[in-house]
Amino acid sequence: MAATSEKITFPGHTGEMLAARLDMPAGPPRAYALFAHCFTCSKDIFAAARIATALAEYGFAVLRFDFTGLGASDGEFANTNFSSNVQDLLEAANYLRENHAAPSLLVGHSLGGAAVLAAAGDIPEVRAVSTIGAPADAEHVIHNFGAAIDEIDETGSASVKLAGRDFTIHKQFLDDVRGSSLTDRLGKLKRALLVFHAPLDRTVGIENAGMIYGAAKHPKSFISLDDADHLLSRRVDAIYVANVLAAWSSRYIDDSAQDEKLKAPDRGVLVRETRQGKFQNQVVSSDHQMLADEPKSVGGLDSGPSPYDYLSIALGTCTSMTLRMYADRKGWDLGRVSVVVDHDKVHADDCADCGEREGRVDRFVREISVEGDVPQEWADKLEEIAGKCPVHRTLEKSSVVATKVMV
């Protein structure tokens, strides 16, 4: 199974559809990350694509998307600002939360770095945040507008050439970034922070990294990108960032999984929502930790057996254990016992095994196989003994479920 990159869309903060890519690892994701691109860039800029691909190779699933009005996303860039970018980020996190799992890691490049710092406090599942060549304040982008700043202030808008393209900038954009301060948010971040910055960055000066680092509280780290340019256009620089990110974030993200280990109740089993996806639950029985989920076809993550799968598992394992106990007591050499259980809901009129029941009933079909060469009389006895499995008897009889809601 190879890593994949899937094109997706989701609604942004105004309802306009945003274009995105979800880079998935070869196996089950160790965590989900959300990447925010630089000002007027797109999700497909080399740095974003290379870092997302490299993180996927380390087991991360990475969502990168185009902000409203940029790249392949709908909407008008002229109607956006820094605050709207932050809202788009929150919608991206919500998309992951509802369809996969909420992001544990936020990564932002340039103004995208300022955006993830502003958004992190509103995404409770985030454990670690990283910025790459980020300004210490959103207002920093205004210097890119040059002489057009006065025209925007006086007339309300102006055309500005950025990265070789013409963009219309309205005064509301200037007013928004001028009123957006990251200082307070940095002091209250309460997430691990890693700041990447190149000392010779001519677009966003190194002093910005110093201000971000100084305003944040520990745990925080700084990595110098030596002679890398602002856009990380060299492949070696983008890969270096991804390699360091994967190693650094593992300390906080992998540890968070340990923090979530639940203590088993004194009696019975504990089932608790993980808040990853719509249906995923953590199941604790004694010292055993498992997941329960639903298939993707019904909105789950398919990260574990469904409730009815667990019911079939109970019947299958009980059957196998009951047959093993009987065979050992009789001294029969059965070889390995295997049990396949299939569950379905059928109408009683169409079910020859359902007796006098009416309406729709739950029907379990159990197929038992053994590796040993057994005579027919043994097979007949095994079928009889399987019917004495305790779970089998429980399923065939009426049960009583007493419920208490603890508030």
Secondary structure, 3 states (H helix, E strand, C coil): CCCEEEEEEEECCCCCEEEEEEEECCCCCCEEEEEECCCCCCCCCHHHHHHHHHHHHCCEEEEEECCCCCCCCCCCHHHCCHHHHHHHHHHHHHHHHHHCCCCCEEEEECHHHHHHHHHHHHCCCCCEEEEECCCCCHHHHHHHHCCHHHHHHHHCEEEEEECCEEEEEEHHHHHHHHCCCCHHHHHCCCCEEEEEECCCCCCCCHHHHHHHHHHCCCCEEEEECCCCCCCCCCHHHHHHHHHHHHHHHHHHHHHHHHHCCCCCCCCCCEEEECCCCCCCEEEEECCEEEEECCCHHHCCCCCCCCHHHHHHHHHHHHHHHHHHHHHHHHCCCCCCEEEEEEEEEEEHHHCCCCCCCCCEEEEEEEEEEECCCCCHHHHHHHHHHHCCCHHHHHHHCCCCCCCCCCC
